[in-house]
């Protein structure tokens, strides 16, 4: 049975069983039962103007468009599929333009599948002026060739309606780098600028000092003239993009080692707290470096960036229920809500569901609400992967394996 504190469920979207309705059993404390709509698990959800756009984790599911204007009765509008050996698990929407990622899955995730001959990852750019009939405008392709065992294409990214801030793999580079694309004409995306961590440009003679693609761009997030960019086991970097043609390194910080997990998201808080500037940083509870000290599971950090040239971690948060011994991968922290509306930040915490973290006292982060979903059908545990909010204040919690919960903060 699901458990909660300070969260009310409004609806549930279960992506796998084709749209059948379902009523939950009575939920935990301070919860009210509602409805759900059947749909497949995914990597990202965004909600714009009453439409939820879901990037599905596994092919043949690609992108799902769901009408959530009545959150108790979600209705599927359209879906976009992906071929074998690939996936499209990230999505952004601005105005009438939807942008999705396209990746050739890493070797370990192919499960015997083979991508189509000549397939390149990249971006899919769609006209969603009619969300029930998304229209492909163009596919933007990366330039790298088959060979690496890591995923190829574009991973997570940001999009502001004009520029896309992406994480492509490119010929001559090891792992994903930072690129800015101009989508003024969505049919003809144009590269504006790029940045990479020294050591990634193998074709330019650079020598990496890390194993494989351990230092790579996960995704940039733009705030003002800065890109706050997670760089996997390379920590994070802050880039100055006043001149977008030449992104400039401002500072960076890497805490792996000693911590074994890769850095996933760098969320700039868009207002001051106690007259200081902060960034919330989550590590992802996957791909732990085996030769690093053992820790139970990944957590999140509060980083003071008032002096952006010298970012300083000042606090961290881990769920109180986490055991003190190392846990299976995908147990701990993953992804905060990137749409910040106040000092309460929803965070998808893999096997521990949704956690609402109050950051109003940056040195003393505290959990003020949570929602622990039922284990979805076909899974052996909860895998909360992404979370967002809409203009009504509703919270959308996406499971990696199956289903989208629509929730409301109460109390």
C-alpha positions as CSV (number, residue, x, y, z in Angstrom):
1,X,0.0,0.0,0.0
2,X,1.3,3.5,-0.9
3,X,2.4,5.7,2.0
4,X,2.5,9.4,2.3
5,X,2.9,12.5,4.4
6,X,1.6,15.9,3.2
7,X,0.8,14.6,-0.3
8,X,-2.6,13.7,-1.9
9,X,-2.8,11.5,-5.0
10,X,-5.0,12.9,-7.7
11,X,-4.5,10.5,-10.5
12,X,-2.2,7.7,-11.9
13,X,-1.0,7.1,-15.4
14,X,0.1,3.5,-16.0
15,X,1.8,3.5,-19.3
16,X,1.9,-0.2,-20.1
17,X,-1.6,-1.6,-20.2
18,X,-3.0,0.6,-22.9
19,X,-5.3,3.1,-21.2
20,X,-7.4,1.0,-18.8
21,X,-8.7,2.9,-15.7
22,X,-7.7,1.7,-12.3
23,X,-8.7,2.7,-8.7
24,X,-6.1,2.5,-6.0
25,X,-6.8,0.8,-2.7
26,X,-7.1,3.3,0.2
27,X,-3.7,5.0,0.5
28,X,-1.6,5.8,3.6
29,X,-1.9,8.6,6.0
30,X,-3.3,11.9,4.6
31,X,-4.0,10.3,1.2
32,X,-7.2,10.1,-0.8
33,X,-7.8,7.5,-3.5
34,X,-8.2,8.7,-7.0
35,X,-7.8,7.3,-10.5
36,X,-5.0,6.3,-12.9
37,X,-4.5,5.9,-16.6
38,X,-2.4,3.0,-18.0
39,X,0.8,4.1,-19.6
40,X,4.9,2.8,-19.9
41,X,7.6,3.9,-17.4
42,X,9.9,6.7,-18.4
43,X,12.9,9.0,-18.0
44,X,11.3,12.4,-18.0
45,X,7.9,14.1,-17.7
46,X,7.1,17.8,-18.5
47,X,3.6,19.4,-18.3
48,X,2.6,22.4,-20.4
49,X,-0.9,23.8,-20.8
50,X,-2.6,20.7,-19.5
51,X,-0.6,18.2,-21.6
52,X,1.9,15.8,-20.0
53,X,4.7,14.8,-22.3
54,X,6.4,11.6,-21.2
55,X,9.7,10.3,-22.5
56,X,9.5,6.5,-22.2
57,X,12.5,4.5,-21.1
58,X,12.3,1.5,-23.4
59,X,11.4,1.0,-27.1
60,X,9.0,0.5,-28.8
61,X,7.6,3.3,-26.6
62,X,9.1,6.6,-27.4
63,X,7.1,9.7,-26.4
64,X,3.6,9.8,-24.9
65,X,1.3,12.8,-25.0
66,X,-1.4,12.8,-22.3
67,X,-4.2,15.2,-21.6
68,X,-4.2,15.9,-17.9
69,X,-6.5,19.0,-17.9
70,X,-8.8,16.8,-15.8
71,X,-6.1,15.2,-13.6
72,X,-8.4,12.6,-12.2
73,X,-9.2,11.3,-15.7
74,X,-6.0,11.5,-17.9
75,X,-6.5,10.7,-21.6
76,X,-3.8,9.6,-24.0
77,X,-3.7,11.8,-27.1
78,X,-0.8,10.4,-29.1
79,X,2.4,8.3,-29.0
80,X,5.6,8.2,-30.9
81,X,7.5,4.9,-31.2
82,X,11.2,4.1,-31.4
83,X,13.1,1.3,-33.2
84,X,14.9,-1.6,-31.6
85,X,18.2,-0.8,-29.9
86,X,17.3,2.8,-29.3
87,X,15.3,4.9,-26.9
88,X,13.9,8.4,-26.5
89,X,13.5,8.9,-22.7
90,X,13.8,12.7,-22.5
91,X,11.5,15.5,-23.7
92,X,11.1,19.3,-23.5
93,X,8.3,21.5,-24.7
94,X,8.2,25.3,-25.3
95,X,5.3,26.9,-27.2
96,X,4.3,24.6,-30.1
97,X,7.7,22.9,-30.3
98,X,8.5,19.5,-28.7
99,X,12.1,18.3,-28.6
100,X,13.0,14.7,-27.7
101,X,16.3,13.0,-27.3
102,X,17.3,9.9,-29.4
103,X,20.0,7.5,-28.2
104,X,21.5,4.3,-29.4
105,X,21.4,2.3,-26.1
106,X,24.7,1.4,-24.5
107,X,25.9,-2.1,-25.1
108,X,24.9,-3.5,-21.7
109,X,21.3,-2.3,-22.3
110,X,20.7,-3.6,-25.8
111,X,19.5,-7.0,-24.6
112,X,20.2,-8.6,-27.9
113,X,18.6,-5.8,-29.9
114,X,20.3,-4.2,-32.9
115,X,19.7,-0.6,-34.0
116,X,18.7,0.0,-37.6
117,X,21.6,0.2,-40.1
118,X,23.1,3.7,-40.2
119,X,21.0,4.9,-37.3
120,X,22.3,8.0,-35.5
121,X,21.1,9.4,-32.2
122,X,20.3,13.1,-31.8
123,X,17.1,15.0,-31.4
124,X,13.6,14.7,-32.7
125,X,11.9,18.1,-33.3
126,X,8.1,18.2,-33.5
127,X,5.2,20.6,-34.0
128,X,2.8,20.0,-31.2
129,X,0.4,22.8,-31.9
130,X,-2.2,20.0,-32.0
131,X,-0.9,17.7,-29.3
132,X,-3.2,14.9,-30.6
133,X,-1.2,14.9,-33.8
134,X,2.4,15.6,-33.3
135,X,4.1,16.4,-36.6
136,X,7.8,15.6,-37.1
137,X,9.7,18.7,-38.3
138,X,13.2,17.2,-38.5
139,X,15.7,14.9,-37.0
140,X,19.0,16.4,-35.9
141,X,21.7,13.7,-35.9
142,X,24.9,13.4,-34.0
143,X,28.1,12.6,-36.0
144,X,29.7,9.8,-34.0
145,X,30.1,6.3,-35.5
146,X,29.4,2.9,-34.0
147,X,32.1,1.5,-31.8
148,X,31.9,2.9,-28.3
149,X,30.1,0.7,-25.8
150,X,28.4,3.7,-24.1
151,X,25.1,5.3,-25.3
152,X,25.4,7.4,-28.4
153,X,23.3,10.4,-29.3
154,X,21.8,13.0,-27.0
155,X,21.0,12.3,-23.4
156,X,19.2,14.9,-21.2
157,X,19.0,18.5,-22.3
158,X,17.4,21.9,-21.7
159,X,15.3,24.0,-24.1
160,X,14.1,27.6,-23.7
161,X,12.1,27.9,-26.9
162,X,15.0,29.3,-29.0
163,X,18.1,27.4,-27.9
164,X,18.6,23.8,-26.9
165,X,21.4,23.1,-24.5
166,X,22.3,19.5,-25.2
167,X,24.7,16.6,-24.4
168,X,25.6,15.0,-27.7
169,X,28.2,12.4,-28.5
170,X,30.3,13.5,-31.5
171,X,33.0,12.0,-33.8
172,X,36.4,12.7,-32.3
173,X,35.3,13.1,-28.7
174,X,35.1,10.6,-25.8
175,X,31.7,10.7,-24.2
176,X,29.0,13.4,-24.3
177,X,30.0,17.1,-24.5
178,X,28.1,20.4,-24.2
179,X,26.6,21.9,-27.3
180,X,24.2,24.9,-27.9
181,X,21.8,24.6,-30.8
182,X,19.8,27.4,-32.3
183,X,16.2,26.3,-33.1
184,X,15.0,29.7,-34.4
185,X,14.2,27.7,-37.5
186,X,13.2,24.4,-36.0
187,X,13.6,22.7,-39.4
188,X,17.3,23.7,-39.6
189,X,19.0,23.6,-36.2
190,X,22.3,25.3,-36.2
191,X,25.2,24.7,-33.8
192,X,26.1,27.9,-32.0
193,X,28.9,26.7,-29.7
194,X,30.3,23.8,-27.8
195,X,32.4,23.0,-24.7
196,X,34.1,19.9,-23.5
197,X,36.2,18.9,-20.5
198,X,39.9,18.9,-21.4
199,X,40.8,15.3,-22.3
200,X,37.6,14.5,-24.2
201,X,38.8,15.7,-27.6
202,X,40.8,12.6,-28.7
203,X,40.9,13.7,-32.3
204,X,42.7,16.9,-31.1
205,X,45.4,14.9,-29.3
206,X,43.9,15.4,-25.8
207,X,44.6,12.6,-23.3
208,X,41.9,11.6,-20.8
209,X,42.9,10.9,-17.2
210,X,39.8,8.9,-16.4
211,X,38.4,5.5,-17.5
212,X,36.1,5.3,-20.5
213,X,33.4,7.9,-20.6
214,X,33.5,8.6,-16.8
215,X,33.8,12.4,-17.4
216,X,31.0,13.4,-19.7
217,X,28.1,15.9,-19.9
218,X,24.9,14.6,-18.4
219,X,22.9,17.8,-19.1
220,X,23.3,21.6,-18.8
221,X,20.6,23.8,-17.3
222,X,20.5,27.4,-18.3
223,X,19.9,30.3,-15.8
224,X,20.7,33.8,-17.1
225,X,24.0,33.7,-18.9
226,X,25.2,30.5,-17.2
227,X,25.0,26.8,-17.9
228,X,25.0,24.8,-14.7
229,X,26.2,21.5,-16.0
230,X,26.5,18.0,-14.5
231,X,29.5,16.1,-15.7
232,X,29.0,12.6,-14.4
233,X,32.1,11.4,-12.5
234,X,33.7,14.7,-13.5
235,X,31.4,16.5,-11.0
236,X,29.9,19.7,-12.2
237,X,31.0,22.8,-14.1
238,X,29.6,26.3,-14.4
239,X,29.9,27.8,-17.9
240,X,29.6,31.4,-18.9
241,X,27.6,31.7,-22.1
242,X,27.5,35.5,-22.5
243,X,29.1,34.7,-25.8
244,X,27.3,31.5,-26.8
245,X,29.8,30.8,-29.6
246,X,32.5,30.4,-26.9
247,X,31.2,28.9,-23.7
248,X,33.8,29.7,-21.0
249,X,34.7,27.7,-17.9
250,X,33.9,29.6,-14.7
251,X,34.4,26.9,-12.1
252,X,33.8,23.3,-11.2
253,X,33.8,20.8,-8.4
254,X,34.2,17.0,-8.3
255,X,33.5,15.0,-5.2
256,X,33.9,11.6,-6.8
257,X,36.1,10.4,-5.3
258,X,35.6,10.0,-2.5
259,X,31.9,9.6,-3.2
260,X,31.3,6.8,-5.8
261,X,28.3,8.1,-7.7
262,X,28.1,10.4,-10.8
263,X,26.7,13.9,-10.6
264,X,23.3,14.0,-12.3
265,X,21.7,17.5,-12.0
266,X,22.8,21.0,-11.1
267,X,19.7,23.0,-10.2
268,X,20.3,26.7,-9.8
269,X,17.9,28.2,-7.3
270,X,16.4,31.2,-9.1
271,X,16.2,33.4,-6.0
272,X,18.4,34.3,-3.1
273,X,18.1,32.6,0.3
274,X,19.5,34.7,3.2
275,X,21.1,37.0,0.6
276,X,23.1,34.2,-0.9
277,X,23.0,32.2,-4.1
278,X,22.6,28.4,-4.1
279,X,22.5,25.4,-6.4
280,X,20.9,22.0,-5.5
281,X,23.0,19.1,-6.8
282,X,21.9,15.5,-7.0
283,X,24.0,12.5,-7.6
284,X,22.5,9.5,-9.4
285,X,22.5,6.2,-7.6
286,X,24.0,4.2,-10.6
287,X,27.5,3.2,-11.9
288,X,29.3,3.4,-8.6
289,X,33.0,3.5,-8.9
290,X,34.1,0.2,-7.4
291,X,37.5,1.4,-6.1
292,X,35.9,4.3,-4.1
293,X,34.8,4.1,-0.5
294,X,31.5,2.3,0.1
295,X,28.4,4.4,1.0
296,X,24.8,3.3,1.4
297,X,23.2,5.3,-1.5
298,X,23.4,8.6,-3.3
299,X,22.0,11.8,-1.8
300,X,21.7,15.5,-2.6
301,X,23.9,18.5,-1.8
302,X,23.3,22.2,-1.2
303,X,26.1,24.2,-2.8
304,X,26.7,27.9,-2.0
305,X,27.6,29.7,-5.3
306,X,27.5,33.2,-4.1
307,X,31.2,33.3,-5.1
308,X,30.7,31.3,-8.3
309,X,34.4,30.9,-8.8
310,X,34.6,29.0,-5.5
311,X,31.4,26.8,-5.1
312,X,31.1,25.4,-1.6
313,X,29.0,22.4,-0.5
314,X,27.4,23.5,2.8
315,X,25.0,20.7,3.5
316,X,23.5,17.4,2.3
317,X,20.4,15.3,2.7
318,X,19.7,11.6,2.8
319,X,16.3,10.0,3.6
320,X,16.1,9.0,7.2
321,X,15.0,5.4,6.4
322,X,18.1,4.6,4.4
323,X,20.1,1.7,5.9
324,X,23.7,2.3,6.9
325,X,25.0,-0.4,4.6
326,X,25.6,-0.2,0.8
327,X,22.3,-0.6,-1.1
328,X,21.5,-2.0,-4.5
329,X,21.9,0.5,-7.4
330,X,19.0,2.8,-8.1
331,X,18.0,2.9,-4.4
332,X,19.0,6.5,-3.5
333,X,18.7,10.0,-4.9
334,X,18.1,10.8,-8.6
335,X,16.4,13.9,-9.9
336,X,14.9,17.1,-8.4
337,X,12.0,19.0,-10.0
338,X,13.7,21.5,-12.4
339,X,10.8,23.9,-12.2
340,X,11.4,25.8,-8.9
341,X,8.4,27.5,-7.5
342,X,9.5,28.1,-3.9
343,X,11.8,26.6,-1.2
344,X,10.0,23.2,-1.2
345,X,11.7,21.1,-3.8
346,X,10.2,17.8,-5.0
347,X,12.9,15.1,-5.6
348,X,12.5,11.7,-7.2
349,X,14.4,9.3,-4.9
350,X,14.4,6.0,-6.9
351,X,13.3,3.3,-4.4
352,X,12.1,5.8,-1.9
353,X,9.5,7.6,-4.0
354,X,8.9,11.3,-3.8
355,X,10.6,13.4,-1.2
356,X,9.7,17.1,-0.6
357,X,12.8,18.9,0.7
358,X,12.6,22.3,2.4
359,X,15.7,24.3,1.5
360,X,14.7,27.5,3.3
361,X,17.5,27.0,5.8
362,X,20.3,25.9,3.4
363,X,22.5,24.6,6.2
364,X,19.7,22.4,7.6
365,X,17.8,20.8,4.8
366,X,14.7,18.9,6.0
367,X,12.0,16.6,4.5
368,X,8.5,18.1,4.9
369,X,6.4,15.6,2.9
370,X,6.8,12.4,1.0
371,X,4.9,9.9,-1.1
372,X,5.9,6.3,-1.4
373,X,4.0,4.7,-4.2
374,X,2.9,1.1,-4.4
375,X,5.3,-1.1,-6.3
376,X,4.0,-1.0,-9.9
377,X,3.0,-4.2,-11.7
378,X,5.9,-5.9,-13.4
379,X,8.5,-4.4,-11.0
380,X,10.0,-5.6,-7.8
381,X,10.3,-2.2,-6.2
382,X,9.5,1.5,-6.8
383,X,11.8,3.3,-9.2
384,X,10.8,7.0,-9.1
385,X,12.8,8.5,-11.9
386,X,11.6,12.1,-12.6
387,X,9.3,14.7,-11.1
388,X,7.8,18.0,-12.3
389,X,5.0,20.4,-11.3
390,X,2.4,22.3,-13.4
391,X,0.9,25.8,-13.0
392,X,-1.8,24.4,-10.7
393,X,0.8,23.1,-8.3
394,X,0.1,19.5,-9.1
395,X,3.1,17.2,-8.9
396,X,3.9,14.5,-11.5
397,X,6.0,11.6,-10.4
398,X,7.2,9.3,-13.1
399,X,8.4,5.7,-12.4
400,X,11.2,4.3,-14.5
401,X,9.5,1.0,-15.0
402,X,5.8,1.8,-15.0
403,X,3.4,4.6,-14.4
404,X,2.9,8.3,-13.7
405,X,1.4,9.5,-10.4
406,X,-0.4,12.8,-10.3
407,X,-0.2,14.3,-6.7
408,X,-1.2,17.3,-4.7
409,X,0.7,18.8,-1.7
410,X,-1.5,19.1,1.3
411,X,-1.1,20.3,4.9
